[in-house]
Structure formats: structure tokens, C-alpha cells
């Protein structure tokens, strides 16, 4: 009987600690996804500015060269633009953000910035598109700066709370 209690306590502490570490790793993944979004925007900017490619091809090239979780998003937008379905880039982009980026760690605010990027791409001239992409890169840099500044404290907090919650549950049970 005592062994079962000890084994149960170990399971409770380890599962609560694991949850704390899982929440902490989610912050790391968000930073990685933000870096991937910035990388995607830089690739897109380079293709439009220097290679003078059209937006669907620039998106396809960026998807091919991008090694993050945003590549399926880029492929989808590029593919739908090439189909000429009659939908605007704004609609396609917003739908792709909503459906393709559910598996990422981007927050609602991060996705809203990405949607705003799609709102201003496509129908403007090249210089305005460059300004829009530069604006997006600046926004991502600011978000990354804020998240990075808070990340160490939050990660340590989540990990500590996981262990402490496990101990609290054990105290309640015993």
C-alpha cells in the first residue's frame, strides 16, 4: 500500500514537472517561429527587390528555401495565387494564416501582424511592398525583443510552478 502511494507521488510530481517544462518549451518554440517569420519576410523581400519576381513566384521561392514551420503556409498561398481562383491575396493570405499556422507557437498578436502583412502585399507597387515587408520585419523584431526579455523569467516560473503544483497535489492527497 505504501509503495503504491510512493509510486503515485512520483507520477504526480513528474507529470506536473513535465507540464511546467512543456509550457517553458512553448516559449522557446514561439521565439523560433518568430525567427522563421522574420526569415520568411527577408527571403520574400530579397526575391521581390533583387530578383524582380512576381509575388506568387517569390512566395514559392521563399517556401522552397525556408526551413521552418511556415513553409506549408507559403506553399499554400503561392499555389492558390497561381490558380487564379478570383480570390484576392488578402483573402487567401488571411485564410492560410488561420488554417496553416495552427500547429505553430505563434500567438494571436503574431498572427495578426502576419495578416496585416498580407493585407498590404500584392496590390501596391514594388517600393510600397518593400516598405510593408520592412515594417513587418520591424514588428517581428520588437515582438522578439519583448518575448526574449521575458522568456528566462517565464520559463523558470513555469518550471518551478510545475514542481510546486505537483508537491501541492501530493500534500492534498496525503
Helices and strands as residue ranges (DSSP letters): H 2-49, H 55-65, H 71-83, H 89-100, H 108-120, H 126-173
